[in-house]
Amino acid sequence: KGPDGKYTVTLIPGDGIGPEISESVKDIYNAANVPINWEEVSVAPILKGGKTVIPDAAIHSVKKNTVALKGPLATPIGKGHVSLNLTLRRTFNLFANVRPTQRESIRPLTDATLQQIVDGVVQSIKLITWDASERVARYAFHYARQNGRSRVTAVHKANIMKMSDGMFLSACRQVARDFPDIQYDEDLLDRACLQITQNPAPFADRVMVMPNLYGDILSDMCAGLIGGLGLTPSGNIGRDASIFEAVHGSAPDIAGKGLANPTALLLSSLMMLRHMGLYEHAGKIEKAALSTIAEGKTITGDLGGKASTKEYTEAIIAKLRV
Ligand code: NAD
């Protein structure tokens, strides 16, 4: 917190629709008098020693502020490019990706290594570490306790992935003993998908914790169930910093047209405000945004409306003013 009573937060507008939806969040925050100064940085990769890296200024800014809001980054397709998202996760030890979709899914740091054995035969190695599993499980239980959830469910495929997912479950079971106030159970990924699509209600008050790949699939499925990628937020919680971002990408098909739905980035920013303890501002903005969507008069095209990003933003701001 600075001498003006405001917090400095790093803002990475990102690619494609990133700048448009970031503008919307900034306008809404101005109208709501949120005590935040944005420190805008670019993470456009630069060449250093023959490798593409994130500019030092961006790294320093996130390190100093420890909290950042990030727009989507386009990952170049082709060999030799590292994913900037992955680089950020590694640089700041972002070990848990929290994706609330009225339900929660949290994923740990795991990795897949691909190997070609001979032409036409490949092997994909799944790497899961005890430390990463234990750490994300502990975070899931903490998150459940802090957010009034009564149960943590570990989602797995240990019937097939006996060693890797088996160890993930062992880590979850061990952590569960330290949280007697939170119930613990386990579910197979496919069965969880079936149950959530048939009847999501029993999942409403629980946190689901699972390895990276399962979290990607399950959270997109949940996004589909609640109205699409324009609505789903996420937070990358780390040891050295936390970076909040929408689940969706840079949406090149609608970039620059003023059509993007800024809700996912806005809700990600509200996770950030709550992470910083600014609950009142978060609640006020959330109410304005959700009631604008519920009314259905001024909503963006992905939700079946006709409003532009700007018109939707103005409708939220009008609600903040009353
Ligand atoms: P995408 O999420 O960008 O788009 C998928 C579809 O959803 C598109 O039709 C798009 O128009 C729509 N959509 C997404 N967000 C929307 C919004 N806010 N409002 C309205 N419609 C929206 O996925 P993609 O096309 O597979 O990826 C595009 C680029 O984004 C790729 O380079 C990819 O690597 C990158 N990406 C980045 C992140 C990230 O930075 N975290 C995440 C996913 C994808």
Residues whose N, C-alpha, C, O or C-beta is under 5 A from the ligand:
A	BS01	NAD	G71 P72 L73 A74 T75 L229 G230 A246 V247 H248 G249 S250 A251 P252 D253 I254 L259 A260 N261 P262 D302
